[in-house]
Amino acid sequence: MISELDKLRNVWLLPHNKSVNNTELPQITFNDLTNSIISTGPFYYYVIDFYDMSLSHISPSIRDLHGFDPETVTFDDVLNAIHPDDQAFIAKAESTIADFFHKNIKREKLLKYKKCYNIRGRNASGGYTLFNHQALMLTLDSNGGYGKCLNIHTSIDHITSYNTYQYSLIGLNGEPSFMNINPDSTLQNTIKFSKREIDVLKCMAEGLNSTEIADKLFISDLTVKKHRKNILEKSECKNTAQLITNCVRQGLI
């Protein structure tokens, strides 16, 4: 019987997903990394190359959080640290995401999205920690196959111990974001935020009031209030505090 981890590996090895040739990694600077990372707690990152499943650019903090030697850790080590009860969700989520981009969106759009979900990973003490997983595709091959991807895992135990078993697709460079997607549902039933709503949401997370947001985004107070109302209604949150907490959990802000 095929294991859940093998199902997960198979998603990345499908002919329309896997890169058939090596891809050149763009120059990654510290600023690039910090701009990509939603740091709400201790975190580590690495770059996975789906061409040969090798790791590079591994942050030393992987030792503190998992007990792995950054010089010798492999992708299988990271996968095997996933809680057994979370493996089926991750395999289904990754399969759903890959299928969505393959069938509904131009392949190059993969470079304009960050995928996020929560997973439990075995920590350095032998117990399990809840991590927010963020993945940003850095390269594709000439056929649109997966190349190199930046993965960031942030400990969020201090925020929540509850795993929603949902994923989010965070749009970059003006792309819409899809929030709180159940792998068994369709994107038509998910929360979809526009670029302007994301801009307003990020300002709310900074603690700005409606007038300050209007000044920063060069829009009217009335427009800001309309966006705030729409954001709360779409997210089904009772107040701003609940909204911000949920968005941090999902890696949106």
JOUR-V158467 format. One record per backbone hydrogen bond with DSSP energy under -1.0 kcal/mol. NH is the residue of the N-H (numbers start at 1). CO is the residue of the C=O. Records with the same first field share a line. If there is no record, write none. Layout:
# JOUR-V158467
NH: CO, CO
This chain:
# JOUR-V158467
7: 3
8: 4
9: 5
10: 6
11: 7
12: 8
13: 9
17: 14
18: 14
19: 146
33: 29
34: 30
35: 31
36: 32
37: 33
40: 38
44: 153
46: 151
47: 56
48: 149
49: 54
50: 147
53: 49
56: 47
59: 45
62: 59
63: 60
65: 61
66: 62
67: 63
68: 62
72: 69
73: 69
78: 74
79: 75
80: 76
82: 79
83: 120
86: 83
90: 86
91: 87
92: 88
93: 89
94: 90
95: 91
96: 92
97: 93
98: 94
99: 95
100: 96
101: 97
102: 98
103: 99
104: 100
109: 106
110: 107
111: 108
112: 109
113: 110
114: 170
115: 135
116: 168
117: 133
119: 131
121: 129
122: 81
123: 127
126: 123
129: 121
131: 119
132: 154
133: 117
134: 152
135: 115
136: 150
138: 148
139: 148
141: 145
144: 141
146: 17
147: 139
149: 48
150: 136
151: 46
152: 134
153: 44
154: 132
155: 42
156: 130
159: 156
160: 156
167: 181
168: 116
169: 178
170: 114
172: 112
175: 172
177: 193
178: 169
179: 191
181: 167
185: 182
189: 186
190: 187
191: 179
193: 177
198: 194
199: 195
200: 196
201: 197
202: 198
203: 199
204: 200
205: 201
206: 202
207: 204
208: 203
213: 209
214: 210
215: 211
216: 212
217: 213
219: 214
224: 220
225: 221
226: 222
227: 223
228: 224
229: 225
230: 226
231: 227
232: 228
233: 229
234: 230
235: 231
237: 232
243: 239
244: 240
245: 241
246: 242
247: 243
248: 244
249: 245
250: 246
251: 248
252: 247
